[in-house]
Amino acid sequence: MNITASIIYSFFLFFGIFSYAGSALLFIQFKDQQKPYITSWIIGSILLGTATILVSLRDLAPEFIAYKMGNALNIAAYIYFYYSCVSLLGKRTDLNWVALKAFSTAIIFFLALFLVASNFGTQYQPALVALGGLVFNFYIGVLALRFYKQNSISLAYALTTIFFITALVWGTRCFLVLFGTLGIAFQWGAINIASFMLLMGLGIAKYMCFAGLVTSIEWNKKEELITQIHLMKVDLAKKEVELANKRIEQTETQLLASLNTLAMARDNETGNHIIRTQHYVNLLALRLQSEGHYSEQLSDTSIAALVKAAPLHDIGKVGIPDSILLKNGALTAEEWSVMKTHALIGESVLGSTPIDSDVASEVITKAIKLAGGHHEKWDGTGYPRGLAEQTIPLEARIMSVADMYDALISERPYKKPWTHEQAVREIISKRGNQFDPAVVDAFTAEQDAFRKIAEKYKD
């Protein structure tokens, strides 16, 4: 091995180790995010690191492994980088499909290198490698540019520039192979050393820009949520001074709209779930009222406030990490413990809201009871406090039946929807242990109305 090849292969080995280390750092930093654009980039970096290490072993391993397989994996890495940028643009990305495309493309490229070597000579293999680098880096740069135009983040512009410069370097290498004397890594030393040093420097810069970009994106999301809550509280505090009695109704509407927006932004349910459960709660409360149950707690005004508060029962999910809230499957015992804290978080969020209006105050008071108690059970085995029977707020006892029915008849990633009849039987079977018997009786009487609401507002 000559000095030029030794220097270049040393660069390859260093860059491969850097790619592995960068992948590990990204994984550690964003392991709770589970975002396709982060996962795709990590996998791409691992493939790129493996590719460069294989090429660095060219004189120690068979040529088809070190050179052909190494460059095929390099192409697979480009596919992952491409779909990372696709995901950044907000498009749905199926990682299984990306893996299939990446490794299919790698196999095709591997075979193409054999065909080029057999029909035109091994000296033209670097032209195909360079052409792949040119095409993929150019198109990834186009996606990065589109993301920059949508979001105006300076690091996105820097990433775009790096991809286009990388494409230009690969294009130059392709030209020199086809029309000059540039060949594989150990030939024509000065140009090879310069171009590969530049490519690896650009590769390191890509990683730094991407890591900074996703950090900025995730921080901005958290900052927006914090700012939204802060502005909401500030806005409510100002309204406490500014609004007169004639604007009480308007204040209440604006308050609930803000809180509902916040709740829906972090809920993994659909908008129709909110509408359905409001109707269910209204049906149950009116039925209990008509039959004389809990008459002191179920005046017309109280029922109206309860219905308005119903969408806020799961607002505590603002404090649950995405990795748990959006998990596509069953939760572990540890994750379930974290998920159950949303009841107390909801109480805390709603309890910190400054309210002066009597009407709005009643809605928030009921929302606090809903948020903190809708997972309590009649027999005392629920959470977060293990309350039993009448110690559970009536509002929460009503909501628990409505929420359970809607959960049963709705499709989830981990289950098929139950039929109306199955859901009715399940709720009746829990009368007196999970649910208030009077509320279950009201549900039984209104089950046909529940079915109509579910059909009218189905997802």
HELIX and SHEET records of a PDB file:
HELIX    1   1 ILE A    3  PHE A   30  1                                  28    
HELIX    2   2 PRO A   36  SER A   56  1                                  21    
HELIX    3   3 GLU A   63  GLU A   63  1                                   1    
HELIX    4   4 PHE A   64  MET A   69  3                                   6    
HELIX    5   5 GLY A   70  LEU A   88  1                                  19    
HELIX    6   6 LEU A   95  ASN A  119  1                                  25    
HELIX    7   7 THR A  122  TYR A  124  5                                   3    
HELIX    8   8 GLN A  125  ASN A  151  1                                  27    
HELIX    9   9 SER A  154  PHE A  179  1                                  26    
HELIX   10  10 GLY A  189  GLU A  242  1                                  54    
HELIX   11  11 ASN A  245  ARG A  247  5                                   3    
HELIX   12  12 ILE A  248  ARG A  266  1                                  19    
HELIX   13  13 GLY A  271  SER A  290  1                                  20    
HELIX   14  14 ASP A  300  ALA A  309  1                                  10    
HELIX   15  15 ALA A  310  LEU A  312  5                                   3    
HELIX   16  16 ILE A  315  GLY A  319  5                                   5    
HELIX   17  17 ASP A  322  LEU A  325  1                                   4    
HELIX   18  18 ALA A  333  MET A  339  1                                   7    
HELIX   19  19 HIS A  342  GLY A  351  1                                  10    
HELIX   20  20 ASP A  358  GLY A  373  1                                  16    
HELIX   21  21 GLU A  389  THR A  391  5                                   3    
HELIX   22  22 LEU A  394  ILE A  409  1                                  16    
HELIX   23  23 HIS A  420  SER A  429  1                                  10    
HELIX   24  24 PRO A  437  ALA A  445  1                                   9    
HELIX   25  25 GLN A  447  LYS A  456  1                                  10    
END                                                                             
